[in-house]
Structure formats: structure tokens, C-alpha cells
Amino acid sequence: MSLGKKMLAALCMSSLLFSGHPILDHALPRLSDYGFFQEPMKHQVPIDGILPYTIASPLFSDYAEKLRFIHVPDQVAISHTADHTFNFPAGTFLIKTFYYPSDFRKPDGARRLIETRLLKKTETEWLAMPYVWNAEQTEAVLALAGDRTDVSWIHGNGKAMNVLYSIPNMNQCKSCHVYNNIQQPIGPKVRNLNLDFVYDDGTMNQLEKWVSSGILEPLPDINTLPRTVNYSDNYDGTLDNRARAWLDINCAHCHRRGGPAETSGLYLDLEETHPTALGVNKPPVAAGRGSGDRMYTIVPGHPEESIMDFRIRSTDPGIMMPELSRKLVHTEGVELIQAWIREMPKGE
């Protein structure tokens, strides 16, 4: 089946499977219907009123790169809460396009757009809507039922790589974005946005840019606000800072109080401070074969004895963590967590 026919089938399948679902009152059939981008859309140049942004430490998604944008309706602004999260007004769109450079050694060269995910804030909830790009890179169509596609690229080390990339369905989107039984964004928090970004008109701290653009209410002094380090930058913060940042973005959407994996007792968000809750000398609640016959989530000084190391190195669907967003092992992330565990005091 040609990709064009596959896209039409995906659109029809979404309409059939989700017929009568409230999301169809908000989800338009094609990405171009929203008018977010100038033509040709494949260049991902947003129209006026839509801001690009990035986050300090991104979720690993089988090495896919991401372009992020935000649209906030006119005359309203995002408010900042005491716990350094955001209250987004109804009508806000968070836009994220996943793509692969043909050759990661040439990031400005040819690339393939795979999917664009929209999170739309309504008066009552966030709605997740995935759109799949066609082979011609001229359009992306709604695919609430998800999809899979083969992707090949040359990695930064010159190695040829490929993956059967999975576009999540609407329910899989919910499984990661649920907190206290409410669907919400994961990345856009004060600490994840508190860094500089190169805009067309110059470099500026993203939070200050949002305030000056009128989409965010005034904030306290930026220097007093929390900041997440970039886990990929060995010179940004300490090893502990970087490992905790990796765990926060890759695992804590489930492993936190109020998250889908709350009953595990393993909490990996940056705000967590208790060693046992972070997994140190903590036996699993019910890991089954996911424990790899290891006794504790983290054994200080010994990644080879730690369940955490076993699970993040696995590609077995019944063992691997995180459960979604990847088919491949994040080699650099595994090495980071191994180094972190190895340097933990053994008496901790």
C-alpha cells in the first residue's frame, strides 16, 4: 500500500474508531487546516503569534529530533503557579514535530518529518492529537489510532541506523500525560524553559521572551527560578544533576506521586529527595521478570546489580523502561545512569 493510501486509511480509521468522541469536535483532519505554519509546511516556519521553544532535557524518542512551538490565544496569558508549573488558558496549542536528519552529522541537511503532535487546552482538559506526515512532506493527517513507519538515518558516529518508529494512539498519549487523573503537558515547566533560545530577532531567555510577547504573566527574577540542566552536556551541572534530569523527563511522568506508576513507590521527579523513593536499596513492589533477578532498584556503586540499569538497557516490551516512546536503547542515557549509580557512596 502506498504511503498516500496509508494516510487516507489512517484518517478513515481515526474517524471510525473515535466516532462520537469529543476529540473530533476539536481535531481537524489535516495539520494544514490549523494554519500554524507558512508554506511549504515542511520548513516548519510558524506564522506570527506562534513561538518556537525548546526544553533543557528532552525525552528520548528513538533519537528523533523535535521542533516545539506554542500558540496562546490573544488577550489571555499563561499564569505561573507557586510550584513553578503553568496554568495554560483554553485555546492554547502545544505543537511538537518529530523528525530525523538523513545524516546526524549534517543537522542542517535533508530531514524527514515523521509526525506532529498537538496538545490542545479546552475549557476542561487537554486533548492529544497526532498527525502523520506524508512521503512528499507536504501534509500531515490526523491519526488518532496511531501508526508505525520505518525510519533510517546515519547517526552522529557515522553508523547506519534504523527503527520501526511508532506514532502513539490517543490512549497511549494519555497514559504518559496523566497526572492525578488529569491529562496535562510534561515538558513545559518553568525549570525546563529557563534557558536561552536563538530567535530570529536575537537570543533571549525563553521565559523572558514569553513574558515580553504577552503570552506569560510577569515572573519573579529569572535568576531566582529553578533551572533543569541539559543531561547531554557534561559541563552543565553535576553528574547527579544530569542523571536526575534524565530520569525526570524519561521516567517521572509515570514515576511520581499522582502519576500512573505511583503504586510502585518509585518516584523519579526532580523534586523527590528521599533516597528510598528514588530507588536506593529499594526492593521492587511487583517487577516480575522485569527485576532481572536483581534485588534492588539501585544498588549504590553497582549498576550491574541494579534493576534500573537492567530495565533501561532492555528492549523487551515486558521489561524495558520507559514502556513507550522507544524501541531502541538510549546508549548515552544508560551510560549516564550507570556512571551516576557507580559514583553513589556504597553505604547510601
PyMOL commands that set and color helices and strands:
alter all, ss='L'
color gray80, all
select helices_A, chain A and resi 3-17+22-25+31-34+41-43+170-177+190-193+206-212+222-224+239-251+262-264+288-291+303-305+307-312+331-343
alter helices_A, ss='H'
color red, helices_A
select strands_A, chain A and resi 50-53+65-71+79-80+86-87+93-101+111-121+126-133+140-142+147-154+160-167+178-179+182-183+196-199+202-205
alter strands_A, ss='S'
color yellow, strands_A
deselect
rebuild
show_as cartoon
